[in-house]
Amino acid sequence: CDRLETALKTFPQSRLLHNVFGGQLSHLITCQECHYSSERIEDFLSISLDVKGKHDIFESLQSYICGEVLDGSNKYLCSKCDTKRDSIKRCCIKTLPNVLICHLKRFEFDLETLRKVKVNDRFEFPTEIDMKKYTKEGIANKDHSELSWRGDNYYKYTLRGVLVHTGTADSGHYYSLSHVRDSSSKTTSRDSEDGSWFCFNDSSVSPFDLSTLEIATFGGIRPDHEHDHTSHLHSRFESTKSYSAYLLIYDRCEHYEFDSQMNGSPRKMQLSSLDKQNKSSCPINPWADSIVRENLRHAMDIVIFSPEYNNFIIQVCTASSQNKDQQSTNEAMQILTFQLIENLVHARHQTSDIKNMFSVLCSWYQSSTDGCRWFLHIISTTHRHWIEKILLHCYKVEVRVSFVHLLEVIFRKMCPLERDSYGILDSDTDNSAQKQCDDGFDSDGDVTVYS
């Protein structure tokens, strides 16, 4: 959050985090004699609630605002009485956020075992909650004139998301349950029930039935059973759930700008979209374009490197090469060459497909003089990087060997046709040809090169 807030300082959305998640805590120390209160205000983006020993969120919230008595040697020096008095120290909510994040303390340090443990106790929470009695004015049980604008909807929240942790304190996994509003709905009310709940678990997104919220998120124990293969009997017992809610996301019915509340002139805002006045200068547009380009590239890579797509390319090119038209054969050869060298050689787990495609290309180039001329032309002009990329940078031995064999086939095909261009006589190469193996390798298995 700190990094995001720093990055947004130069943009109109610099107060975005506070406008959405920001609230204020009031740390009060109240004298028991004169009832004077010393107050310290603290901004917050989430509140942490105890789970261990608490039945539900209401009991935890009550414990959160419960005061601590300062007496005896801990008496507080009251500035009004000018002497030490018995006092009550407590923390409560001064300003509620538009989106309330409740962090449940599922992880604690066990002083007996000196290890971090997960608290799997059952902890209940509702889908709707009224936060008034946990605020400063709610504790004082009186209305303040400067807070007269706060109606009942200011304190009412609806559950919109749950972050669930499954596992132990040492290892585990997070997934979220979230309410997704229907974008096609014409209503703009924040308490609209349009939309559905979904479970977002890494790349898996599935519908979630809200009626199973208790089973999926409250934690606690569950009935279980095991089968004894010797006696063929089933034994029933209770086991602790390893999955439970870790974060609760509550959305308020009405939203107000954070700074305007502090100034005493609250102004409502819409969280569903950014301010239209700032939309032109919002940095989201270039981010969105970059994300779309990366997603398209990723989707394209999935297709290009898939075995199904490579089989399709081979089948199309093979069918095209069987035509009597030489131009179609050359085009099929060129397409297969580019697919192999530009794309497929980068695949991690398709070595067999690469070797098969090299084998197909070798047979085609061995029977096509025009294809060999085309290949030698592009690797000496526009695609000179192919040789360096495969022979020097490719870590797969099979790919390098197959590429060398392809070059050998092309050189053998073109060598008799271009000897005159270099003034080489057949007698000059007879002795060298006898020493060379049929596959172009010497007796040690190395490629034989003649100058």
Helices and strands as residue ranges (DSSP letters): H 2-7, H 16-21, E 23-31, E 37-44, E 47-50, H 57-65, E 68-70, G 72-74, E 76-78, E 83-85, E 87-95, E 99-105, E 107-110, E 115-118, E 128-130, G 132-134, H 136-140, G 145-147, G 152-154, E 156-167, E 172-180, E 196-201, E 204-207, G 210-212, H 213-217, E 221-228, E 233-240, E 243-252, H 258-262, G 276-278, H 284-304, H 307-321, H 326-338, I 339-343, G 344-346, H 351-366, H 369-380, H 385-388, I 389-393, H 397-418, G 420-422, H 426-435
